[in-house]
Amino acid sequence: MTAPSLLSPAVRNHPWGSRTAIPALLGQRPDGEPQAELWFGAHRVVPSLLPDRPGRPDLAAAVTADPLRELGEASLAAHGPELPFLPKVLAAERALSVQVHPTRRQAQNGHDREEAAGVPLDAPHRTFEDRNHKPELLCALEPFEALCGFREPARTAELLDALAVPELRRWSVVLHSRPAHEALSRTLRAALRAPERLVRTVSAALPRLTASPDPWSNAGAAYAAVAEDFPGDPGLLAALLLNQVRLDAEEALYRGAGVPHAYVRGTGVEITANSDNVLRCGLTDKHVDTVLPADIVDCTPMRPAVMRPTPTGPAGETEFCSPTEEFVLSRLETGTEAVSVTDPGPQVLLCLVGHVRLTSGPPLSRGAAVFVPAGSPCEVTGGGAVLHRARVPLSAAS
């Protein structure tokens, strides 16, 4: 058995990242640059290093070298020779793009199409970096603001009417008069093609929402933050179609394929399938897909469910349930008595509060993580410490 190994995360710097949240987590002095994400995984583009292993290999290389030892028989049979999940810490100081993720089949077809066309993996207009889908779950570490899923068309028509922008009146008519899927699809297309003049007019009208009593004041504040971050970007009008969601600490939000969403503000632990396929519809300086989302976006109205963890497994552990076969995320409050977290599949343990001792493997302080190979004996202790634990739901996968 291979003992748990310290993970050196890959730091992703994006303009929307926080200048303070990740340095504070890691106990470092801020350098003034935005740090958006820490990746604790084996994605081939930015895998984490294993500094305690001979030669300091990265996790993707270690899995490739011996997938049976690292992943275990059950995970290997269910998901193939790669770590199925990708845990992250995400810190948003500005709004992220309005985006959707493809299904597995859409990702495979899109990746193969771009490969055949000779589009380089690092090309700015490259959309499909891999052949996997990307379901996501985000657990908030503090109050977290997000936009997720299409609101019921009639309710969005009420919001547009409250803005009192004459050019939006025809959108309201479509939202009231057409079947939901058609109404939302047509309105989304109109939003993404809107001229900058209309975007700025809508931005100027947003105080009418924030100054009004509920139901639109909270949503109006989120849209106003988006408008401040991206003045003139038509992604703002796409964002108006989405539900505003506020998470308290330790609440979570799940998104499946095709569900449009955008993070606005906050810090959280995110876990996804092992993919970085993102189709952006606006609110970004990166490539924007103005055609593909029409085929991939799910125009079904929905009300996002705020998830709260339920007790499971060892004492002190609570789990965020999701329908995916690639990952389970749980939160474990450790005590003075050793708790076994041995699992037949691979795991990542991330310490976010206090200090954790492992019976085999390195101790963990705040912001540190270990990779635990499949079946590796692992017990944790640490009074008052908090771990977030990522693993494969092998009972569901089998």
C-alpha positions, 0 to 999 in steps of 0.5 A, spaced: 500 500 500 502 507 498 501 511 504 497 518 503 502 523 499 502 531 500 499 535 494 502 541 492 496 545 489 496 548 482 494 555 483 490 558 477 490 566 476 484 569 473 482 576 473 476 574 477 480 571 483 480 574 490 487 578 492 486 575 499 482 569 500 487 564 498 493 567 501 489 567 507 488 560 507 495 558 505 498 563 510 501 567 505 502 574 504 498 577 498 502 579 492 496 584 489 495 579 484 488 575 483 488 568 485 482 564 483 483 557 484 487 552 487 486 545 483 488 539 488 487 534 482 490 530 476 487 534 470 492 533 465 493 541 463 495 543 471 496 537 475 498 537 482 505 535 484 506 530 489 512 533 493 514 527 498 514 522 492 521 520 489 522 525 483 516 529 485 511 527 480 505 530 479 498 526 480 496 525 473 503 522 472 503 517 478 496 515 476 498 513 469 504 510 471 500 505 476 492 506 475 491 500 479 495 502 485 493 509 485 485 508 483 483 501 485 480 496 482 473 498 482 474 506 480 478 503 475 473 499 472 468 504 473 471 510 470 478 508 467 485 510 468 484 517 471 482 520 477 475 521 476 474 528 480 477 534 481 477 538 487 478 545 488 478 551 492 475 557 488 475 565 490 471 570 486 472 577 487 469 579 481 463 575 477 465 569 473 462 568 466 455 566 464 457 558 462 454 551 461 458 545 461 457 539 455 454 532 456 459 527 456 457 525 448 457 533 447 464 533 450 467 527 446 464 529 439 466 537 440 473 534 442 474 530 436 472 535 432 477 540 434 482 535 434 481 533 427 481 541 425 488 541 428 485 547 434 491 547 439 489 545 446 492 552 448 488 556 443 484 562 445 478 559 441 479 552 443 472 550 447 473 542 448 480 541 452 478 534 454 472 528 452 469 528 459 463 532 462 463 536 468 458 536 473 459 541 479 458 541 486 460 548 490 460 548 498 460 555 500 465 557 506 462 564 507 456 567 504 456 566 497 452 569 491 451 565 484 446 565 479 444 558 476 438 556 472 433 559 468 427 562 472 420 561 470 419 565 463 413 569 466 417 571 473 423 573 468 418 577 464 416 581 471 423 582 472 424 585 465 417 589 466 420 592 473 426 595 469 422 599 465 426 599 459 422 600 453 427 595 448 425 589 453 418 590 452 418 585 446 422 580 450 417 580 455 411 579 450 415 572 448 416 570 455 409 570 456 406 568 450 411 562 448 412 555 451 417 555 456 423 552 452 422 556 446 421 563 450 428 562 454 432 560 447 429 566 443 430 571 449 437 568 450 439 569 443 437 576 443 440 577 450 447 575 447 446 579 440 444 585 444 448 592 442 452 595 448 447 601 448 442 596 450 446 593 456 448 600 458 441 602 458 439 596 462 445 597 467 443 604 469 436 601 470 438 596 475 437 601 481 430 600 480 430 593 482 435 594 488 431 600 491 424 596 490 422 591 496 422 584 495 422 580 491 427 583 486 432 587 491 436 581 492 437 579 485 438 586 483 444 587 487 447 581 484 446 584 477 448 590 479 455 587 481 455 583 475 454 590 471 459 593 475 464 588 473 463 588 466 460 594 463 457 594 456 457 586 456 451 582 453 452 577 458 449 581 463 442 581 459 443 573 459 444 573 467 438 577 468 434 570 465 437 566 471 435 565 478 439 569 484 442 564 489 445 566 496 449 560 500 450 560 507 457 557 509 456 550 508 451 550 504 452 547 497 449 548 489 449 542 484 449 544 477 449 538 471 450 539 464 447 544 460 445 548 466 447 556 465 450 559 471 455 564 474 458 565 480 458 572 483 462 573 489 465 568 495 469 563 497 468 555 496 470 548 495 468 546 488 468 539 486 467 537 479 468 531 474 475 531 471 474 536 466 475 543 464 470 544 458 467 550 459 462 554 454 462 561 455 456 566 454 459 572 456 462 576 462 469 574 460 475 577 456 476 569 454 473 566 448 465 567 448 461 561 444 455 565 441 453 559 437 454 552 441 450 554 447 444 554 443 445 546 442 448 545 449 444 550 454 438 547 457 432 551 456 428 548 462 426 553 467 428 550 474 429 552 481 436 551 484 436 547 490 440 549 496 443 543 499 445 542 506 450 536 508 447 530 511 450 525 516 453 519 514 459 515 515 464 516 520 462 520 526 462 527 525 462 526 517 456 530 513 455 529 506 453 533 500 449 528 496 449 529 488 447 524 482 454 524 479 458 517 479 464 521 479 464 524 486 462 525 493 464 531 497 463 530 505 465 535 511 469 531 517 469 535 523 475 531 527 476 530 534 481 527 539 479 520 537 482 517 531 477 516 525 478 511 519 477 514 512 480 508 509 476 507 502 476 502 496 477 508 492 482 514 491 481 520 496 483 527 497 483 530 504 483 538 504 484 541 511 480 548 512 480 549 519 485 547 525 491 541 524 490 534 522 494 528 524 494 522 519 496 515 522 500 514 516 502 520 512 504 527 513 500 532 518 495 537 515 495 544 517 490 549 514 490 549 506 494 543 506 491 536 502 493 529 501 492 524 496 490 517 499 491 512 494 485 506 494 485 502 500 491 505 503 489 505 511 488 512 513 485 515 520 485 522 522 485 526 529 485 533 531 480 536 536 476 542 532 479 541 525 475 540 519 476 536 513 473 536 506 473 529 503 473 528 496 472 520 494 468 516 488 461 513 490 463 506 488 457 503 490 453 507 486 458 506 480 458 499 481 
